[in-house]
Amino acid sequence: MDIPSTAAPIAKAATPRAQVRPPSRIATVIRVTSGNFIEMYDFFLFGFYATYIAKAFFPATSEYAALMMTFATFGAGFFMRPLGAIILGSYIDRIGRRKGLVLTLAIMASGTALIAFVPGYATIGLLAPFLVLIGRLLQGFSAGVELGGVSVYLSEMATPGNKGYYVSWQSASQQVAIIFSAALGYYLNETLSKEFIADWGWRIPFFIGCSIIPVVFYIRRSLQETEAYLTRKSHPTFRQMLGTIALNWPLVVTGTMLIVLTTVAFYLITVYTPTFGKNVLKLSTEESLLVTLCIGLSNFIWLPVMGALSDRIGRWPIMAVCSALTVLTAYPALSWLVAHPSFDHMLMVELWLSFLYGSYNGATIVALTEIIPASVRTTGFSLAYSLATALFGGMTPLVSTLLIESTGDKAAPGYWMAGAGAISLVATWLIYRGIVRERHPLPA
């Protein structure tokens, strides 16, 4: 008697639940990737306004020296990423994805506020660049696990056969930040005088970023824990996590190599592009921003498309082809651009590099979540990603500036990107066809 009456409400309840499932997943993706938006928004602003930040916080005898100090500070934050990956990554693997992602957002917000509100060198002297450095270190410590935490969360909430598509939104959310910040920068440059922007107007986008943080914090707090984490019977202690990472060190090393192209390409075509356009190609600020905005839009399109394609044809074909094309075309493309500098030509070259980045990244990020053991997935992913970013990607603006200055070749950043492509091509073979696959079989 009771069975029919109990089953009926369950059957009725199942229908509306099935109807709201897709919007619920969309809302979850937005919640979990919102922190990525803030991180990349601030990183892009630091790269775009590097010239103004250099004058405000790093006075030097030459513009080149001040810019180098600014990019060195920008890069310093990346060396905190491996530390954040280990400490915060183990925390997330032990206590849960949701709590960890809320904590990383709080740390990131502290670093952002420091950079936005610190007075310039003329006001407080050496304390100014010191506080900016502290802000970058806090951002780097948080970012060390932000991307890993988000990617793992998305992979664990994805529907069967769609992991590539879901995980690609981790990187796609960063492109929204690029589009938004580039559009904002373009608007400010159109409406405000150059003198006002150079004085303190460049801080306005940072203030706007600070005002967005409470909203992001609110929506991220409503995240639910992933079912994959909740159903796991045990979670490793910090010592156990270190032991598992040490045991799987070939995966971490090859995973780092795998991410080199992703992180170098991203920082070259987004964060460094405005500086390259203005200082090297001598294009206007508005033209450089428009190119960057278009690149963000292009990335946003290619990432989910190629992530979904990797679900259908596999990860490694896309990764192998794109890394090989990067080796063959990165320097020739930039060399042609330098020989014929114009807005149209810069847009064409950057869109090609965007296609290579978006295609490779769309397949690679989900691949990294698949090769790391589940018990230390956040820590292992974050460590591999952080090492690649610290040693290669985060250094891209600094290395590019240094290569151009030391060689006199304005297309020299192309060598850096081609080298990254070669490293990732080797890693793709090692993981999917070589010795690493033999010793650490990939999931079916």
RODO-2510 file (C-alpha; in nm, 4 decimals, decimal comma):
residues 444
     n   res          X          Y          Z
     1     m     0,0000     0,0000     0,0000
     2     d     0,2717     0,2444     0,0893
     3     i     0,4986     0,1587    -0,2019
     4     p     0,2832     0,3116    -0,4790
     5     s     0,2142     0,6258    -0,2794
     6     t     0,5872     0,6688    -0,2070
     7     a     0,6979     0,5959    -0,5605
     8     a     0,4493     0,8370    -0,7175
     9     p     0,5894     1,1543    -0,5634
    10     i     0,9398     1,0387    -0,6516
    11     a     0,8390     0,9897    -1,0130
    12     k     0,6736     1,3295    -1,0224
    13     a     0,9715     1,4968    -0,8612
    14     a     1,2073     1,3405    -1,1132
    15     t     1,0547     1,5265    -1,4055
    16     p     1,1114     1,8849    -1,2902
    17     r     1,4566     1,7891    -1,1607
    18     a     1,5498     1,6629    -1,5061
    19     q     1,4133     1,9818    -1,6578
    20     v     1,6298     2,2121    -1,4453
    21     r     1,9478     2,0080    -1,4714
    22     p     2,1004     2,1888    -1,7745
    23     p     2,0502     2,5415    -1,6297
    24     s     2,1878     2,4145    -1,2980
    25     r     2,5049     2,2913    -1,4695
    26     i     2,5446     2,6206    -1,6517
    27     a     2,5078     2,8089    -1,3243
    28     t     2,7624     2,5790    -1,1618
    29     v     3,0146     2,6420    -1,4400
    30     i     2,9683     3,0172    -1,3944
    31     r     3,0112     2,9925    -1,0180
    32     v     3,3244     2,7836    -1,0275
    33     t     3,4966     2,9796    -1,3086
    34     s     3,4185     3,3239    -1,1643
    35     g     3,7454     3,3273    -0,9702
    36     n     3,9349     3,2606    -1,2943
    37     f     3,7785     3,5767    -1,4322
    38     i     3,9150     3,7901    -1,1482
    39     e     4,2604     3,6341    -1,1658
    40     m     4,3052     3,6853    -1,5375
    41     y     4,1431     4,0290    -1,5296
    42     d     4,4118     4,1489    -1,2883
    43     f     4,6944     3,9715    -1,4714
    44     f     4,5971     4,1287    -1,8017
    45     l     4,5701     4,4742    -1,6492
    46     f     4,9172     4,4383    -1,4988
    47     g     5,0568     4,3485    -1,8417
    48     f     4,8663     4,6142    -2,0337
    49     y     4,9408     4,8984    -1,7916
    50     a     5,3008     4,7833    -1,7386
    51     t     5,4395     5,1127    -1,8706
    52     y     5,2315     5,3185    -1,6254
    53     i     5,3009     5,0800    -1,3357
    54     a     5,6727     5,1073    -1,4130
    55     k     5,6597     5,4859    -1,3876
    56     a     5,4487     5,4814    -1,0715
    57     f     5,6342     5,2164    -0,8704
    58     f     5,9686     5,1454    -1,0375
    59     p     6,1457     5,4694    -1,1330
    60     a     6,4710     5,3998    -1,3153
    61     t     6,7258     5,5713    -1,5377
    62     s     6,5650     5,4322    -1,8527
    63     e     6,2207     5,3230    -1,9684
    64     y     6,3644     4,9805    -2,0549
    65     a     6,5016     4,9315    -1,7014
    66     a     6,1732     5,0363    -1,5391
    67     l     5,9767     4,8056    -1,7693
    68     m     6,2093     4,5160    -1,6929
    69     m     6,1626     4,5686    -1,3176
    70     t     5,7865     4,5754    -1,3682
    71     f     5,7873     4,2506    -1,5662
    72     a     6,0233     4,0970    -1,3107
    73     t     5,7686     4,1783    -1,0396
    74     f     5,4953     4,0381    -1,2628
    75     g     5,6988     3,7201    -1,3043
    76     a     5,7851     3,6921    -0,9340
    77     g     5,4255     3,6043    -0,8535
    78     f     5,4543     3,2962    -1,0706
    79     f     5,7309     3,1523    -0,8554
    80     m     5,4831     3,1412    -0,5670
    81     r     5,2534     2,9186    -0,7723
    82     p     5,4301     2,5859    -0,7043
    83     l     5,4196     2,6612    -0,3311
    84     g     5,0503     2,7451    -0,3537
    85     a     4,9915     2,4302    -0,5597
    86     i     5,1407     2,2066    -0,2899
    87     i     4,9991     2,3781     0,0198
    88     l     4,6572     2,4843    -0,1080
    89     g     4,6296     2,1861    -0,3417
    90     s     4,6714     1,9380    -0,0573
    91     y     4,4181     2,1399     0,1422
    92     i     4,1607     2,1104    -0,1371
    93     d     4,2282     1,7389    -0,1898
    94     r     4,1809     1,6833     0,1836
    95     i     3,8889     1,9087     0,2858
    96     g     3,6999     1,9541    -0,0417
    97     r     3,6828     2,1488    -0,3677
    98     r     3,4262     2,4061    -0,2547
    99     k     3,6012     2,5253     0,0641
   100     g     3,9346     2,5416    -0,1133
   101     l     3,8031     2,7546    -0,3989
   102     v     3,6522     3,0032    -0,1532
   103     l     3,9867     3,0307     0,0270
   104     t     4,1843     3,0892    -0,2939
   105     l     3,9473     3,3704    -0,3890
   106     a     4,0012     3,5432    -0,0520
   107     i     4,3813     3,5303    -0,0899
   108     m     4,3610     3,6538    -0,4470
   109     a     4,1391     3,9449    -0,3416
   110     s     4,3978     4,0574    -0,0845
   111     g     4,6701     4,0747    -0,3494
   112     t     4,4469     4,2622    -0,5920
   113     a     4,3537     4,5235    -0,3312
   114     l     4,7200     4,5876    -0,2510
   115     i     4,8098     4,6602    -0,6132
   116     a     4,5036     4,8809    -0,6614
   117     f     4,5432     5,1044    -0,3558
   118     v     4,9185     5,1295    -0,2855
   119     p     5,0460     5,4891    -0,3334
   120     g     5,3253     5,5458    -0,5845
   121     y     5,7010     5,5649    -0,5292
   122     a     5,6881     5,9443    -0,5164
   123     t     5,4606     5,9242    -0,2108
   124     i     5,5950     5,6391     0,0047
   125     g     5,9301     5,5579    -0,1545
   126     l     6,0631     5,2015    -0,1592
   127     l     5,7608     5,0791     0,0347
   128     a     5,5554     5,1193    -0,2859
   129     p     5,7344     4,8590    -0,5025
   130     f     5,7683     4,6315    -0,1958
   131     l     5,3909     4,6305    -0,1362
   132     v     5,3200     4,5763    -0,5063
   133     l     5,5560     4,2786    -0,4939
   134     i     5,3708     4,1405    -0,1891
   135     g     5,0432     4,1786    -0,3790
   136     r     5,1822     3,9841    -0,6749
   137     l     5,3162     3,7112    -0,4430
   138     l     4,9731     3,6709    -0,2819
   139     q     4,8110     3,6526    -0,6242
   140     g     5,0651     3,3940    -0,7351
   141     f     5,0184     3,1825    -0,4213
   142     s     4,6431     3,1755    -0,4778
   143     a     4,6660     3,1241    -0,8536
   144     g     4,8913     2,8233    -0,7925
   145     v     4,5831     2,6176    -0,7180
   146     e     4,2992     2,8248    -0,8662
   147     l     4,3262     2,6836    -1,2174
   148     g     4,3836     2,3322    -1,0897
   149     g     4,0939     2,3494    -0,8449
   150     v     3,8574     2,4808    -1,1109
   151     s     3,9697     2,2285    -1,3745
   152     v     3,9334     1,9340    -1,1363
   153     y     3,5906     2,0556    -1,0215
   154     l     3,4712     2,0831    -1,3825
   155     s     3,6097     1,7406    -1,4747
   156     e     3,4343     1,5813    -1,1765
   157     m     3,0988     1,7443    -1,2489
   158     a     3,1088     1,6772    -1,6255
   159     t     2,8572     1,4445    -1,7888
   160     p     2,9987     1,1208    -1,9386
   161     g     3,1804     1,1748    -2,2677
   162     n     3,1906     1,5537    -2,2283
   163     k     3,4876     1,6168    -1,9990
   164     g     3,6825     1,8055    -2,2635
   165     y     3,3928     2,0410    -2,3274
   166     y     3,3269     2,1125    -1,9600
   167     v     3,6916     2,1554    -1,8576
   168     s     3,7539     2,3918    -2,1513
   169     w     3,5368     2,6508    -1,9759
   170     q     3,8139     2,6951    -1,7198
   171     s     4,0266     2,8614    -1,9869
   172     a     3,7269     3,0134    -2,1647
   173     s     3,6376     3,2075    -1,8501
   174     q     3,9792     3,3708    -1,8669
   175     q     3,8989     3,4953    -2,2162
   176     v     3,5873     3,6697    -2,0848
   177     a     3,8205     3,8609    -1,8523
   178     i     4,0478     3,9494    -2,1444
   179     i     3,7538     4,0743    -2,3519
   180     f     3,6089     4,2736    -2,0634
   181     s     3,9365     4,4331    -1,9565
   182     a     4,0402     4,5143    -2,3151
   183     a     3,7012     4,6742    -2,3855
   184     l     3,7249     4,8714    -2,0613
   185     g     4,0778     4,9847    -2,1445
   186     y     3,9683     5,0899    -2,4925
   187     y     3,6791     5,2907    -2,3487
   188     l     3,9004     5,4654    -2,0939
   189     n     4,1577     5,5539    -2,3596
   190     e     3,8844     5,6987    -2,5775
   191     t     3,7245     5,9072    -2,3011
   192     l     4,0168     6,0095    -2,0766
   193     s     4,3270     6,2087    -2,1607
   194     k     4,6630     6,0327    -2,1803
   195     e     4,7962     6,2567    -1,9055
   196     f     4,5109     6,1630    -1,6714
   197     i     4,5582     5,7912    -1,7398
   198     a     4,9333     5,8148    -1,6843
   199     d     4,8800     6,0062    -1,3584
   200     w     4,6368     5,7738    -1,1809
   201     g     4,3629     5,6885    -1,4297
   202     w     4,5289     5,3520    -1,4964
   203     r     4,4155     5,2497    -1,1480
   204     i     4,0462     5,2760    -1,2389
   205     p     4,0255     4,9251    -1,3920
   206     f     4,1920     4,7855    -1,0782
   207     f     3,9325     4,9619    -0,8609
   208     i     3,6582     4,8089    -1,0754
   209     g     3,8156     4,4663    -1,0240
   210     c     3,8067     4,5174    -0,6474
   211     s     3,4374     4,6073    -0,6649
   212     i     3,3603     4,2832    -0,8534
   213     i     3,5311     4,0597    -0,5964
   214     p     3,2474     4,0645    -0,3349
   215     v     3,0013     3,9530    -0,6022
   216     v     3,2282     3,6678    -0,7103
   217     f     3,2839     3,5684    -0,3475
   218     y     2,9069     3,5547    -0,2905
   219     i     2,8289     3,3361    -0,5929
   220     r     3,1228     3,1015    -0,5313
   221     r     3,0090     3,0354    -0,1736
   222     s     2,6956     2,8702    -0,3142
   223     l     2,8981     2,5951    -0,4852
   224     q     2,8126     2,2360    -0,3986
   225     e     3,0787     1,9761    -0,3334
   226     t     3,1397     1,7370    -0,6258
   227     e     2,9929     1,3889    -0,6035
   228     a     3,3279     1,2358    -0,7023
   229     y     3,4901     1,3897    -0,3950
   230     l     3,2053     1,3008    -0,1580
   231     t     3,1987     0,9349    -0,2636
   232     r     3,5728     0,8891    -0,2143
   233     k     3,6244     0,6805     0,0974
   234     s     3,9475     0,8421     0,2144
   235     h     4,1398     1,1618     0,1506
   236     p     4,5191     1,1828     0,1761
   237     t     4,7057     1,3632     0,4504
   238     f     4,9726     1,6128     0,3510
   239     r     5,2460     1,3500     0,3970
   240     q     5,0538     1,0907     0,1952
   241     m     4,9959     1,3472    -0,0776
   242     l     5,3691     1,4221    -0,0999
   243     g     5,4405     1,0496    -0,1187
   244     t     5,1939     0,9977    -0,4032
   245     i     5,3298     1,2962    -0,5942
   246     a     5,6861     1,1673    -0,5484
   247     l     5,5822     0,8215    -0,6679
   248     n     5,4237     0,9733    -0,9790
   249     w     5,6957     1,2288    -1,0513
   250     p     5,7212     1,1280    -1,4219
   251     l     5,3589     1,2352    -1,4648
   252     v     5,4220     1,5683    -1,2949
   253     v     5,7302     1,6379    -1,5086
   254     t     5,5654     1,5422    -1,8369
   255     g     5,2484     1,7210    -1,7290
   256     t     5,4581     2,0343    -1,6785
   257     m     5,6069     1,9933    -2,0253
   258     l     5,2581     1,9423    -2,1639
   259     i     5,1410     2,2776    -2,0248
   260     v     5,4430     2,4802    -2,1425
   261     l     5,2893     2,5641    -2,4804
   262     t     4,9536     2,6526    -2,3256
   263     t     5,0964     2,8996    -2,0773
   264     v     5,3586     3,0574    -2,3078
   265     a     5,1100     3,1033    -2,5916
   266     f     4,8479     3,2518    -2,3635
   267     y     5,0729     3,5147    -2,2054
   268     l     5,2294     3,5983    -2,5405
   269     i     4,9045     3,6612    -2,7298
   270     t     4,7144     3,8287    -2,4460
   271     v     4,9197     3,9827    -2,1645
   272     y     5,2220     4,0737    -2,3802
   273     t     5,0319     4,1742    -2,6959
   274     p     4,9442     4,5315    -2,5857
   275     t     5,3073     4,5998    -2,4910
   276     f     5,4323     4,4403    -2,8146
   277     g     5,1881     4,6427    -3,0222
   278     k     5,2711     4,9750    -2,8578
   279     n     5,6441     4,9490    -2,7863
   280     v     5,7650     4,7234    -3,0690
   281     l     5,5282     4,7708    -3,3616
   282     k     5,4514     5,1333    -3,2678
   283     l     5,0779     5,0877    -3,3068
   284     s     4,8382     5,3039    -3,1089
   285     t     4,7075     5,2003    -2,7691
   286     e     4,3573     5,1697    -2,9105
   287     e     4,4744     4,9411    -3,1945
   288     s     4,6637     4,7152    -2,9532
   289     l     4,3569     4,6898    -2,7305
   290     l     4,1280     4,6074    -3,0221
   291     v     4,3617     4,3272    -3,1291
   292     t     4,3658     4,1909    -2,7743
   293     l     3,9860     4,2078    -2,7534
   294     c     3,9573     4,0109    -3,0792
   295     i     4,2081     3,7546    -2,9505
   296     g     4,0055     3,7048    -2,6345
   297     l     3,6926     3,6489    -2,8441
   298     s     3,8757     3,4073    -3,0744
   299     n     4,0129     3,2110    -2,7787
   300     f     3,6668     3,1983    -2,6234
   301     i     3,5279     3,0368    -2,9397
   302     w     3,8073     2,7874    -3,0091
   303     l     3,8489     2,6551    -2,6537
   304     p     3,5072     2,4868    -2,6071
   305     v     3,4914     2,3855    -2,9735
   306     m     3,8222     2,1999    -2,9587
   307     g     3,7512     2,0700    -2,6091
   308     a     3,4328     1,9113    -2,7431
   309     l     3,6179     1,7818    -3,0513
   310     s     3,8751     1,6147    -2,8250
   311     d     3,5862     1,4242    -2,6647
   312     r     3,5062     1,2819    -3,0070
   313     i     3,8462     1,2126    -3,1698
   314     g     4,0771     1,1982    -2,8681
   315     r     4,3164     1,4420    -2,7009
   316     w     4,6504     1,3555    -2,8555
   317     p     4,5770     1,4145    -3,2288
   318     i     4,4806     1,7761    -3,1603
   319     m     4,7708     1,8292    -2,9211
   320     a     5,0292     1,6784    -3,1576
   321     v     4,9153     1,8710    -3,4653
   322     c     4,8875     2,2082    -3,2890
   323     s     5,2221     2,1839    -3,1086
   324     a     5,3921     2,0845    -3,4375
   325     l     5,2297     2,3764    -3,6221
   326     t     5,3495     2,6104    -3,3474
   327     v     5,7090     2,4930    -3,3941
   328     l     5,6843     2,5494    -3,7702
   329     t     5,4947     2,8807    -3,7852
   330     a     5,5440     3,0905    -3,4680
   331     y     5,8647     3,2690    -3,5683
   332     p     5,7850     3,3060    -3,9424
   333     a     5,4469     3,4588    -3,8550
   334     l     5,5968     3,7152    -3,6162
   335     s     5,8837     3,7841    -3,8558
   336     w     5,6360     3,8681    -4,1326
   337     l     5,4419     4,0911    -3,8921
   338     v     5,7532     4,2824    -3,7870
   339     a     5,8486     4,3340    -4,1523
   340     h     5,4991     4,4634    -4,2357
   341     p     5,3612     4,6193    -3,9139
   342     s     4,9981     4,7259    -3,9284
   343     f     4,6778     4,6729    -3,7367
   344     d     4,5413     4,4295    -3,9980
   345     h     4,8596     4,2244    -4,0100
   346     m     4,8890     4,2087    -3,6318
   347     l     4,5289     4,0912    -3,6097
   348     m     4,5896     3,8202    -3,8719
   349     v     4,9007     3,6845    -3,7008
   350     e     4,7508     3,6966    -3,3542
   351     l     4,4342     3,5189    -3,4725
   352     w     4,6488     3,2379    -3,6142
   353     l     4,8374     3,2060    -3,2852
   354     s     4,5017     3,2208    -3,1060
   355     f     4,3778     2,9258    -3,3106
   356     l     4,6864     2,7244    -3,2156
   357     y     4,6527     2,8171    -2,8482
   358     g     4,2767     2,7582    -2,8250
   359     s     4,2942     2,4248    -3,0064
   360     y     4,5889     2,2921    -2,8067
   361     n     4,4571     2,4164    -2,4727
   362     g     4,1051     2,2850    -2,5344
   363     a     4,2426     1,9299    -2,5481
   364     t     4,5352     1,9628    -2,3067
   365     i     4,3775     2,0874    -1,9837
   366     v     4,1338     1,7989    -1,9639
   367     a     4,4171     1,5601    -2,0576
   368     l     4,6130     1,6748    -1,7531
   369     t     4,3167     1,6054    -1,5227
   370     e     4,3011     1,2529    -1,6662
   371     i     4,6632     1,1513    -1,6133
   372     i     4,6902     1,2592    -1,2460
   373     p     4,5752     1,0063    -0,9786
   374     a     4,2333     1,1014    -0,8394
   375     s     4,3462     1,1150    -0,4746
   376     v     4,5934     1,3969    -0,5454
   377     r     4,4361     1,5325    -0,8625
   378     t     4,4151     1,8973    -0,7522
   379     t     4,7685     1,8999    -0,6096
   380     g     4,9265     1,7152    -0,9019
   381     f     4,7471     1,9204    -1,1670
   382     s     4,8222     2,2480    -0,9903
   383     l     5,1889     2,1610    -0,9377
   384     a     5,2430     2,0701    -1,3035
   385     y     5,0552     2,3795    -1,4232
   386     s     5,2314     2,6069    -1,1745
   387     l     5,5797     2,4844    -1,2651
   388     a     5,5094     2,5412    -1,6352
   389     t     5,3753     2,8881    -1,5660
   390     a     5,6578     2,9852    -1,3281
   391     l     5,9411     2,8614    -1,5487
   392     f     5,7975     2,9504    -1,8890
   393     g     5,4598     3,1245    -1,9229
   394     g     5,4925     3,3864    -1,6516
   395     m     5,8362     3,4781    -1,7806
   396     t     5,7067     3,5400    -2,1331
   397     p     5,6736     3,9225    -2,1126
   398     l     6,0155     3,9484    -1,9452
   399     v     6,1881     3,7027    -2,1808
   400     s     6,0262     3,8581    -2,4877
   401     t     6,1430     4,2056    -2,3882
   402     l     6,4913     4,0737    -2,3109
   403     l     6,5173     3,8777    -2,6368
   404     i     6,4221     4,1791    -2,8472
   405     e     6,6658     4,4055    -2,6614
   406     s     6,9592     4,1623    -2,6709
   407     t     6,9201     4,0312    -3,0276
   408     g     6,7773     4,3354    -3,2003
   409     d     6,5261     4,0996    -3,3632
   410     k     6,1728     4,2241    -3,2979
   411     a     6,0321     3,8835    -3,3919
   412     a     6,2479     3,7024    -3,1340
   413     p     5,9461     3,6148    -2,9103
   414     g     5,8570     3,3716    -3,1904
   415     y     6,1583     3,1601    -3,0947
   416     w     6,0296     3,1425    -2,7377
   417     m     5,6869     3,0241    -2,8497
   418     a     5,8323     2,7749    -3,0998
   419     g     6,0530     2,6310    -2,8259
   420     a     5,7481     2,5907    -2,6049
   421     g     5,5755     2,4061    -2,8888
   422     a     5,8700     2,1670    -2,9207
   423     i     5,8676     2,0855    -2,5483
   424     s     5,4934     2,0165    -2,5495
   425     l     5,5196     1,8063    -2,8657
   426     v     5,7731     1,5817    -2,6918
   427     a     5,5482     1,5623    -2,3840
   428     t     5,2480     1,4632    -2,5972
   429     w     5,4450     1,1728    -2,7428
   430     l     5,5788     1,0651    -2,4027
   431     i     5,2342     1,0602    -2,2448
   432     y     5,0299     0,9072    -2,5244
   433     r     5,2834     0,6990    -2,7177
   434     g     5,6033     0,6761    -2,5123
   435     i     5,7518     0,5438    -2,1921
   436     v     5,5296     0,7449    -1,9562
   437     r     5,2199     0,5786    -2,0998
   438     e     5,3768     0,2361    -2,0528
   439     r     5,4534     0,2974    -1,6851
   440     h     5,1394     0,4977    -1,6040
   441     p     4,8505     0,3719    -1,8223
   442     l     4,5899     0,6346    -1,9060
   443     p     4,2236     0,5777    -1,8185
   444     a     4,0125     0,4243    -2,0911
***
